[in-house]
Amino acid sequence: EADIYQTPRYLVIGTGKKITLECSQTMGHDKMYWYQQDPGMELHLIHYSYGVNSTEKGDLSSESTVSRIRTEHFPLTLESARPSHTSQYLCASSEFRTTNNEQFFGPGTRLTVL
Amino acid sequence: GENVEQHPSTLSVQEGDSAVIKCTYSDSASNYFPWYKQELGKGPQLIIDIRSNVGEKKDQRIAVTLNKTAKHFSLHITETQPEDSAVYFCAASRITGGGNKLTFGTGTQLKVEL
C-alpha cells in the first residue's frame, strides 16, 4: 500500500468558489505529479514537480496552479471553479533515481462543480 | 510529444481464459513501458514494467512483450480470475537523468466473467 494521501476524496462545490486539493506523501519522494482523469478513463498530466520550489505544467493545459514548499506536500488550487473542472484528480509521486521509475498514486479526489 | 494508443477499450473473458491488451507508441526515444491496474475507487497501481533493452518480462500470470522496431508492446494475463477485473493502462516514457513523465494510453476495461 502506497503512502500517498489525498483529501478530500469527494468535493461538490458551486461555481466561482476557490478550492485546494491536498496531496501528501510520506515516502520522501522528490517527484510529484497531478493527473486529471476524465469520464472516459484517460489520464492526463496537468502538473509535475521534481523537488521543492520546482513546478512545471504538464501536457494538458489546466487553469489550476500548484505549489511545492515542502517535499511531502503538493497541493493543487483552483481560484474560481467552473463546471468544466468537474473531473477526478489523481496525485502521484516517484523517486528521483532512474533505476526505480514506479509512480505511486493516491486514491484521487472526485470534484463536481455545480 | 509521445502518443500512446491502446486497444481494446473493453475486454470480456471467461474465468481461466487469457487476456491480451495491446499498445503502440510514437516516440522511438521512449525506453520505459509500465502497465498500471486501476480498481474501482482507487488510484492506478503498477503491475509490471519493461525497459527497451528487454523483449519480454514475466511475473507469475502476467507478462509483457515489447517490439521496439514496430513500436508496440502488449500485456498478457493468463488464467484470468475475477479479481483481475479492473481498468488497465499502458504508458510510455523517456527516462532521463531527472525526468520520468508518463504518457498513458486510453485504458482497457477488463471484465472476467464466472
Interface residues (C-beta under 8 A of the other chain):
Chain A: A2 I4 K31 G40 M41 E42 L43 H44 L45 Y48 Y50 G58 D59 L90 A92 S94 F96 T98 N101 E102 Q103 F105 G106 P107 G108
Chain B: G1 Y32 P34 Y36 Q38 G41 K42 G43 P44 Q45 L46 D49 V87 F89 S93 I95 T96 G97 G98 G99 N100 K101 L102 T103 F104 G105 T106 G107 Q109
